[in-house]
Amino acid sequence: MKNTKILGFRREDNSFGLRNKVIIIPSVHCANKCVENIAKLNPDSVYITHQHGCSQLDYDAKQTQMVLAGHGTNPNVYGVLIIGLGCEVISADNLAKNIKENTPYKEVHHLIIQEEGGVLNTTKKGDAIVKQMLLNAQKQTQSFGDWSDIVLGTECGGSDAFSGLSANPALGAVSDFIIEHDGSVILAETTELIGAEHLLAKRAINEEIKNKVYSTINNFEQLVLNSHADIRGANPSPGNIAGGLSSIEEKSLGCIYKAGSKPLVDVKEYAHKITQKGLTLMNTPGNDIEQLSGMVAGGCNLCIFTTGRGTPTGSPITPTIKVSSNTKTFLNMQDCIDINAGDILDGKKTMEEKKEEILEFVIKLSQGELTKAEINKQNDFSIWRLATTC
């Protein structure tokens, strides 16, 4: 890799954004439609919707607040507009304050539908705010960063029997490269580490991290057992099984390749900020969108997503590169998949050549090229719910 210059946006806290997004966030699901209305008037903005923010138990409300705030503080975001209803648990005012306290250099605004006199008034005022933020965002100057500025989220979804042979090892080689150049890498999907926990624990830098690996994975497995449900109904999924994966252990042994071979330096709970260089394990479900949202909330500014069966998934603010494990899926879903790792299996590319291809694509992304998910305007977002609403 000769070219090590990555173009992006250096923030005042020294974080680095590959994008400069203006995002509209509802604090509660009752504000979703208003958010959509404002976004339609401003196609250069991005937005999320969700089903949370009210009637949640305190620990679920805290998790919702953390994920929403994390999307506002992510370095790929220039400015944020929060839309609230006015009587919800997650108030727009508190959410805006949270984002501003952690990233005081950002533009952060909020509107409350009940105080503005309804959806039409809120939409009109929100439209003006977003239009001005988009103009201000264009005035931001880009600068060069390097691989140490990357916080890489690794993900696999719709995995098949080839994932552990081509796409995941190729991503693992990229993960090792990022860490060798002082960047950060996130391994997640706790349920998809069941059966491979001993391999990850051996890479822990000390006993404390090693014990956290075992407790994180064992606690999740116990949670499933306590529900008296069979995990095989959910993971591996019907699509995984149709793709040739026979058990969660077989899936896990392929999944762990994404994290390369470097030592594990930290273990974080869902959506918590990544604070260490090197490899961090984040406790997330295997659900693609809940995992992606958790990593982005943790500061992930780039995601590489491997897939055997194919998926359109993408974050509204973090470029999400899709890598297929096989050529058939790449050819079948060319509007969704960015890179084909199936040519490793076809004998046309080596693992090293595929690593270089992925890294070169990251540099092009930093220079303005779009992922297929960005072209398709994917704005997938979902929060891991811990308990019932009430």
Disulfide bonds with the S-S distance in Angstrom:
none
